[in-house]
Amino acid sequence: TFYLTLTELLTWNERNNANILFCYCFQDQGQYTCNGSVDINGNPASKIDTGKWRACSSILGGEFCGALAYYGVGTNLVSYLTKVQNQGNLTAASNVASWQGTCYLTPLLGSFFADSYWGRHRTIVISMTIYTVGMVLLTLSAVVPANNNTLVVSPKDTLTSLGLFLTALGLGGIWPCVPPFGADQFDETDGAEKTQKELYYNWYYFAVNGGFFLASTVLVWVQDNCGWKLGFGIPTLVSAIGVAGFLATMKIYRYQRPGGSVLTRIFQVLVAATRKINVNAPIDSSLLYEMPGKDSAIVGSRKLMHTDGLNFFDRAATFTGSDEIYHETTNPWKLCTVTQVEELKILLRMFPILLTGVIFNTAEAMLPLFIEQGELMDNNMHGFSLPPASLTTFNCLCILVLAPTYNKVLMPMMSRFTGNKRGLSEFQRIGIGMVFAMLSMVSAALVEMFRLHSVKNRVLDHENTAVPMNILWQAPQYSFVGIAKVFSVVGVIEFAYEQSPDAMRSLCQACSLAMVTFGSYLVCIMLKFINEVTARLPGQGSHGWIPEDLNQGHLDKFFLFMAGLQLLNLLAFVYCATRYKRKLAT
């Protein structure tokens, strides 16, 4: 009664502080979370009635539906564009690559709105709605008859383009917000809930790949055999079900408030530090400016303790005579808090770790080359012709098996050796994943060496034909990519949530997703560059390592080159990880 009466008399900002105070007053009783999360009404979130696995089940269900819808479109999109939209192979492949690249870049926009203004839940709801509308338009494009007038843009083309644009825009708010929003359902100040949160990351990735598996098998078969109306209609319906399920459990979610413009806070630190470039920061960090009390000046964020290093930015939190005389403590463009300075420091320290994800993601970008390699191998399995692209299911199956196995088997086993209750730290997981990414390239190179040896023995080097080498020899390289993703991708998701500033968690997730796009772009550049350079080498003739006829090339050397690049990337990651300073939150 006292709490309700008090909050009625306070302003909105004072009420937020009262909520936190109320949480601390009753934390000993274990009734409310103490990480700043609130319920749907803006009150401190109850540990009993909100969050945990009951809330996460609908989040994971919505992510499963979203993944099935996305991969239901993306997996076979090139076939739709060529067979239904009558686009050429090159045009269709370029459009698909552009769409997929956009899907991984729009999260930078969605995460900005989530962290700054809307909050993660509202951003997810808006983005899911936009995504579902885009799916409806894609389905309509499969229903509308084609226009034979080539001089006028047909409604079919318009619906397809607009649908793909809206789906990419919608994913921009879904992908960077769902992982941290699910993690928000666990109070990291509670030891038991923190342990459960660490299991959530594996189940999140399991849900994503469960949707991918069904999409790449069942939905692709429906699209090829039952038509595109049903092939797009099913993922559209599934997407709508995911939105409905996500909205149905709003009352049991825990919410984190948006902290205001991320970019503004970053520029404030840069400007304030530059203004005081001739001022020396005090050796005693307690003399730096910070808000009094337990509350941070940034809404939805805990205070961050000062860390050594990157001392130039400490000037932004350093008092000067003018600060005291003119009361510039109220102007963040002249004087910032330690927490605000530490936010920028954390981002700068995280960046090298995230940047190693560019090279790591080139492993998955190699899958099209794996498929081209498999097209020149024997795919006859006891009278059944196994499509080379179907071996990508080994990648997915490894993830579906290993993700839950890690929780039940590998985690207890690893904890005996590492002394870590989680089994492996996020850095150890990322490092192990990078090792398997390197092994996938080595495995692909060995397969190609044996395949080219068989080509020479049978004098097939001038014939673009398959060799009598079973295609299942490719299974290890696909499996290694899947294992690498289970370790590294889940490790990066955990790292981006745990180490990022509280009010920038969606942005850091978006940055990790952008590395996927940059990895794909890097492979495209390297393929063209290396092929042109190697074509000039003596003994290569008029073609490089990767010609149209792979029987005349040296794809094995390219795979070994990529393996060496993965090794260098692993060493760079180890160097950065051993020198990384973790954030210190109060």
Disulfide bonds with the S-S distance in Angstrom:
none
